[in-house]
Amino acid sequence: MAKSPFNKKLEKHCEYCAYGNVLNFDDQIICKKHGVTDKTDKCRSYKYDPLKRVPKQVKIADGYSEEDFKL
């Protein structure tokens, strides 16, 4: 059985919901179901949208030389 590509432990927040849109000038969400809410709010109508989630950036380790990348 294949693993699910979605994190089951990800907390439900309006910023990841299919019904919510981020307001650019404020840290709030405008929801089609409940109006203006906070990013960390959640409701019964929550529907996860994986395209709204921005993964954390991974820092590449230092200490590589140009020779490490030559074939």
trRosetta pair geometry for C-beta under 8 A, 3 or more apart (Angstrom, degrees):
i j d omega theta_ij theta_ji phi_ij phi_ji
4 8 6.9 79 72 -50 139 99
5 50 7.6 37 109 -131 107 158
6 10 7.2 -85 171 14 85 133
6 48 6.9 89 -156 132 146 150
6 50 6.1 -110 -97 -88 105 121
7 10 4.2 97 91 -36 107 104
10 16 7.3 -131 149 158 127 179
10 48 7.7 94 89 -125 129 134
10 53 7.7 -32 -156 -112 152 150
12 16 7.4 -126 -148 64 45 118
12 17 7.8 56 -172 -71 83 98
12 42 4.3 78 116 -125 104 143
12 46 5.0 30 -169 -178 125 164
12 48 7.6 -98 -117 -74 82 94
13 16 5.4 80 67 13 81 99
13 17 7.4 -131 104 -26 43 92
13 39 6.0 19 172 154 118 69
13 40 5.3 -51 -130 -127 110 41
13 41 7.3 91 -152 56 62 35
13 42 6.2 -81 -101 -68 28 96
14 17 5.1 -44 -148 10 45 126
14 20 4.5 122 173 -74 86 165
14 29 4.3 -170 128 54 122 162
14 31 6.2 -76 -153 -74 123 118
14 37 5.3 162 -70 94 173 125
14 38 7.1 128 32 89 134 45
14 39 6.0 -142 64 -151 95 31
14 40 7.4 -8 20 44 91 7
14 41 4.9 18 -22 70 125 82
14 42 6.4 -155 -47 -86 73 47
14 43 7.7 47 -85 1 99 91
14 46 7.7 -107 -91 -108 55 95
15 20 6.6 -95 -96 106 23 139
15 22 6.4 40 -132 -79 88 104
15 29 6.0 -140 -79 -74 60 130
15 39 4.4 17 -45 -156 116 93
15 40 7.9 -5 -6 -64 107 39
15 52 6.7 -175 149 148 63 121
16 48 5.9 -10 139 -137 108 71
16 49 6.3 -176 171 49 59 72
16 52 5.2 163 -133 89 46 117
16 53 5.4 24 -117 -70 107 93
17 20 4.3 72 69 9 105 109
17 29 7.6 82 44 176 112 153
17 31 7.2 7 92 -118 141 103
17 42 7.9 158 -59 -126 128 70
17 45 7.9 68 -163 107 135 81
17 46 5.3 -99 -108 -140 114 68
17 47 6.0 84 -157 53 77 58
17 48 7.1 -63 -106 -93 46 31
17 49 6.5 59 155 5 16 102
17 52 7.6 -41 43 58 28 162
18 47 4.3 -41 24 92 116 107
18 48 7.2 36 -29 91 93 14
18 49 4.1 130 -80 -55 73 116
18 52 7.8 -161 -86 -14 45 135
19 31 5.4 43 124 -159 102 81
19 32 4.5 -112 -166 34 93 101
19 33 5.3 12 165 -8 154 103
19 45 6.2 4 3 128 159 116
19 47 6.5 91 -18 36 94 103
20 29 4.1 -1 -169 178 123 127
20 30 6.9 145 -153 72 67 38
20 31 4.8 -31 -94 -95 82 76
20 32 7.6 -128 -71 1 38 75
20 37 7.4 -75 -116 53 125 113
21 29 6.7 141 66 -160 33 74
21 30 5.3 -23 62 60 89 90
21 31 8.0 174 19 -81 65 33
22 28 7.9 142 -152 87 56 36
22 29 6.0 -45 -96 -103 48 72
22 39 7.7 24 -113 -100 94 104
23 26 4.7 0 100 54 124 89
23 27 7.9 -73 66 -13 94 4
23 28 5.1 6 29 70 126 81
23 29 7.0 -159 -6 -97 86 19
23 30 5.8 92 -58 -23 98 100
23 36 7.6 12 -34 -129 140 100
27 38 7.7 19 120 -149 87 71
27 39 5.9 -62 165 -20 85 122
28 36 5.5 22 153 -171 135 94
28 37 6.6 162 -168 82 90 31
28 38 6.1 -64 -120 -104 77 39
28 39 6.9 -131 -120 -40 28 74
29 36 7.3 151 81 -153 45 49
29 37 5.2 -25 66 68 96 83
29 38 7.1 24 18 117 94 12
29 39 5.7 121 -29 -93 108 53
29 41 7.4 -140 43 46 123 106
30 35 7.0 -50 -150 -180 68 38
30 36 5.6 -27 -102 -92 69 66
30 37 8.0 147 -101 21 21 70
31 34 4.5 11 85 49 136 79
31 35 6.1 -3 56 42 87 20
31 36 7.5 -179 16 -78 81 14
31 37 5.5 19 -12 9 124 118
31 43 7.7 90 -172 13 163 138
33 43 6.8 -157 99 86 134 151
33 45 4.6 158 -103 73 177 165
34 37 5.8 37 101 -46 118 125
34 43 5.9 158 -33 -45 148 162
34 45 7.5 174 -28 38 105 131
37 41 4.3 -94 169 49 121 149
37 43 8.0 -112 -99 -31 167 116
38 41 4.7 113 59 -24 81 101
42 46 5.4 -4 -163 -69 91 139
43 46 5.9 155 64 -42 58 84
49 52 4.6 62 93 0 106 113
49 53 7.8 169 95 -17 63 83
50 53 5.9 -52 -158 23 47 113
61 64 7.4 106 95 -31 82 99
64 68 4.8 -97 -163 47 92 154
64 69 7.3 65 163 -36 123 99
65 68 5.4 120 58 -10 65 98
66 69 6.3 -68 -166 39 43 102
66 70 7.0 50 143 -35 72 104
67 70 5.7 -48 -149 17 42 117
